[in-house]
Amino acid sequence: MPDRYPDTPDGRYFVVRGRLWRKSNPALDEVTREKLVKDLMSARRAVRDAKGDTEATKLARHLVDRAKVALGERGDPWWDDGAPDYNRHMAKNTPYADWFAGL
């Protein structure tokens, strides 16, 4: 059975409905990663619970962004080889196009 969300060959992204999503930084130690994932889940619950409250929603979304940046899923890429970031791009419009077409 093929992966539901396949990883790119370089391990930088996974693909959902043809779109690349940056993976968490694999250099994070497990304790740090777990804490950041808990922070992210808490922030996502806060977004849900803030429905209708503009200020609370704004704060909760900021907390989601902060956790995702700390995990390496947003912000500056976690790799240091100078390769461009294709986060949120359609795979067919990136150098991963041939790989993706072959799935």
C-alpha contacts under 8 A as a table, 3 or more apart, distances in Angstrom:
res1	aa1	res2	aa2	distance
2	P	6	P	7.83
3	D	6	P	5.11
5	Y	14	F	5.86
5	Y	15	V	5.35
5	Y	16	V	5.81
6	P	14	F	5.41
6	P	15	V	5.65
6	P	16	V	8.00
7	D	10	D	7.91
7	D	11	G	5.78
7	D	12	R	7.43
7	D	13	Y	5.70
7	D	14	F	4.19
7	D	15	V	6.50
8	T	11	G	5.23
8	T	12	R	6.41
8	T	13	Y	5.53
8	T	14	F	6.01
8	T	15	V	7.62
8	T	96	Y	7.51
8	T	99	W	7.96
9	P	12	R	7.95
10	D	13	Y	7.88
11	G	14	F	7.65
11	G	23	K	7.58
12	R	22	R	5.87
12	R	23	K	5.64
13	Y	20	L	5.74
13	Y	21	W	5.16
13	Y	22	R	4.37
13	Y	23	K	5.09
13	Y	87	N	7.49
14	F	20	L	5.77
14	F	21	W	5.42
14	F	22	R	6.62
14	F	23	K	6.60
15	V	18	G	5.76
15	V	19	R	5.31
15	V	20	L	4.73
15	V	21	W	6.15
15	V	91	A	7.66
16	V	19	R	5.30
16	V	20	L	6.73
16	V	21	W	7.46
18	G	90	M	5.67
18	G	91	A	5.71
18	G	92	K	7.38
19	R	88	R	5.84
19	R	89	H	5.64
19	R	90	M	4.30
19	R	91	A	5.55
20	L	86	Y	6.84
20	L	87	N	5.55
20	L	88	R	5.12
20	L	89	H	5.59
20	L	90	M	6.09
20	L	91	A	5.86
21	W	73	E	7.77
21	W	87	N	5.15
21	W	88	R	5.43
21	W	89	H	7.92
22	R	72	G	7.80
22	R	73	E	5.17
22	R	74	R	7.40
22	R	86	Y	7.93
22	R	87	N	5.34
22	R	88	R	7.69
23	K	72	G	7.25
23	K	73	E	5.64
24	S	71	L	5.21
24	S	72	G	5.05
24	S	73	E	5.21
25	N	28	L	5.89
25	N	71	L	6.05
25	N	72	G	5.09
25	N	73	E	7.34
25	N	78	W	5.89
26	P	29	D	7.96
28	L	32	T	6.37
28	L	33	R	5.91
28	L	71	L	7.80
29	D	32	T	5.49
29	D	33	R	6.13
30	E	33	R	5.04
30	E	34	E	6.01
31	V	34	E	5.25
31	V	35	K	6.28
32	T	35	K	5.17
32	T	36	L	6.17
33	R	36	L	5.15
33	R	37	V	6.10
33	R	71	L	6.92
34	E	37	V	5.11
34	E	38	K	6.20
35	K	38	K	5.13
35	K	39	D	6.19
36	L	39	D	4.91
36	L	40	L	6.09
36	L	67	A	5.97
36	L	70	A	7.18
36	L	71	L	6.57
37	V	40	L	4.94
37	V	41	M	6.16
37	V	67	A	7.49
37	V	71	L	7.84
38	K	41	M	5.14
38	K	42	S	6.10
39	D	42	S	5.12
39	D	43	A	6.12
39	D	64	V	7.95
39	D	67	A	6.40
40	L	43	A	5.07
40	L	44	R	6.15
40	L	63	L	7.43
40	L	64	V	5.54
40	L	67	A	5.34
40	L	68	K	7.02
41	M	44	R	5.04
41	M	45	R	6.25
42	S	45	R	5.12
42	S	46	A	6.24
43	A	46	A	4.89
43	A	47	V	6.32
43	A	60	A	5.54
43	A	61	R	7.18
43	A	63	L	5.61
43	A	64	V	5.22
44	R	47	V	5.06
44	R	48	R	6.41
44	R	60	A	7.16
44	R	61	R	7.67
44	R	64	V	6.31
45	R	48	R	5.02
45	R	49	D	6.08
46	A	49	D	4.96
46	A	50	A	5.91
46	A	56	A	7.94
46	A	57	T	7.54
46	A	60	A	5.50
47	V	50	A	5.21
47	V	51	K	6.91
47	V	56	A	7.65
47	V	57	T	5.45
47	V	60	A	5.10
47	V	61	R	6.29
48	R	51	K	5.91
50	A	53	D	5.38
50	A	54	T	7.60
50	A	56	A	5.41
50	A	57	T	5.15
50	A	60	A	7.65
51	K	54	T	7.78
51	K	57	T	6.78
52	G	57	T	7.85
53	D	56	A	5.41
53	D	57	T	6.03
54	T	57	T	5.14
54	T	58	K	6.13
55	E	58	K	5.05
55	E	59	L	6.25
56	A	59	L	5.15
56	A	60	A	6.05
57	T	60	A	5.06
57	T	61	R	6.03
58	K	61	R	5.25
58	K	62	H	6.22
59	L	62	H	5.05
59	L	63	L	6.33
60	A	63	L	5.04
60	A	64	V	6.33
61	R	64	V	4.99
61	R	65	D	6.20
62	H	65	D	5.09
62	H	66	R	6.11
63	L	66	R	5.01
63	L	67	A	6.20
64	V	67	A	5.26
64	V	68	K	6.19
65	D	68	K	5.09
65	D	69	V	6.08
65	D	74	R	7.56
66	R	69	V	5.19
66	R	70	A	6.20
67	A	70	A	5.06
67	A	71	L	6.15
68	K	71	L	5.01
68	K	72	G	6.19
68	K	73	E	5.17
68	K	74	R	5.63
69	V	72	G	5.00
69	V	73	E	5.75
69	V	74	R	4.58
69	V	75	G	5.35
69	V	76	D	7.94
70	A	73	E	7.65
70	A	74	R	7.97
71	L	74	R	7.72
72	G	75	G	6.83
72	G	76	D	7.43
72	G	77	P	6.64
72	G	78	W	5.86
73	E	77	P	7.82
74	R	77	P	7.32
77	P	80	D	7.62
77	P	85	D	6.49
79	W	82	G	7.54
79	W	83	A	7.79
80	D	83	A	7.61
86	Y	89	H	5.39
86	Y	94	T	7.16
89	H	93	N	7.08
89	H	94	T	7.31
90	M	93	N	5.54
90	M	94	T	7.01
91	A	94	T	5.33
91	A	95	P	7.70
91	A	96	Y	5.75
91	A	97	A	5.43
91	A	100	F	6.60
92	K	95	P	7.90
92	K	96	Y	6.82
92	K	97	A	4.20
92	K	98	D	7.63
92	K	100	F	6.98
92	K	101	A	7.54
93	N	96	Y	7.80
93	N	97	A	6.26
94	T	97	A	5.59
95	P	98	D	7.41
96	Y	99	W	5.32
96	Y	100	F	6.02
97	A	100	F	5.11
97	A	101	A	6.03
98	D	101	A	5.08
98	D	102	G	6.28
99	W	102	G	5.24
99	W	103	L	6.82
100	F	103	L	5.43
